[in-house]
Amino acid sequence: MGNAAEHSTAVLAAIKNRVDLSFGIAIGSSTQIALFVAPLLVLLSCLIVPQPMDLVLTRGEALAVIFFAGKR
């Protein structure tokens, strides 16, 4: 539910022509998912299913995560 509120705030900011704020909110929300939720799901899959998920990122995805995490 938290990310839904962030996305609606980003849309409302964009409607009010505050694109910089909207972009910042969207990047922050995406970074939060990439750095916390995805690894957490990988760890939980080790406990739940017989063949766990892996967290393999392409070079571009890894660079994007590093670049945008440094912007926060």
N, C-alpha and C positions, 0 to 999 in steps of 0.2 A: 504494500500500500504506500510506503514511503516514496518509492520511485514513481508511482502514478501521480502523486502530489508534485514531485519535482518536475515531471514532464508537463503537467498542466500549467505550472508556474512559468516554465520556459515558453510555452505557447502563448500565454497571456502577455509575457514580456515582449515577445516578438510582435504580437498584434499592436502593442503600444509603441512599436518602432524602437525598442531597446534591444537591438540585436546582440550587442556585446554581452549584456546580462543573460540573454537567452542562450547564447553560445556557451557561456561559462557554466551555466546550470546544466546544460546537456552534457558537456564534457565531464563535469564533476560526477554526474550520475553514472555515466558510462564507465568512468575510471573506478568508481566504487564497486560496480559489478565485476569488472575485470580483475581487480586486485583482491576482492574479498569473497564474493559469492562463488565464482567459478572454482577457485582452489578448495573452498569448503565443500562443494558438491563432489569434487574428486575424492577428497578424504572420506566423506560419508559413503561413497560408492564402494570403498574398500570394506566397509562393515556390512553393507546391505546385499550386494550382488556377488555371485561367484566370479565373474570377470569384471574387475573394476574399470572405471573410465580412466583415460590418461589425459594429461594436460600438455599436449604437444602444440606449440605455437610455431607458425611459420616465422621466418626472419622479419617480414614486414609487420606481423602482429606483435611480435616481441618489441620491435623498435617503437611502434605506436604506443604500447603500454608504457615503456620507459619514458618516451617523450612527454606524453600527457600526464604521467604521474609526477614528473618533475615540475610541471606547470602549476600544480596545486599548492 
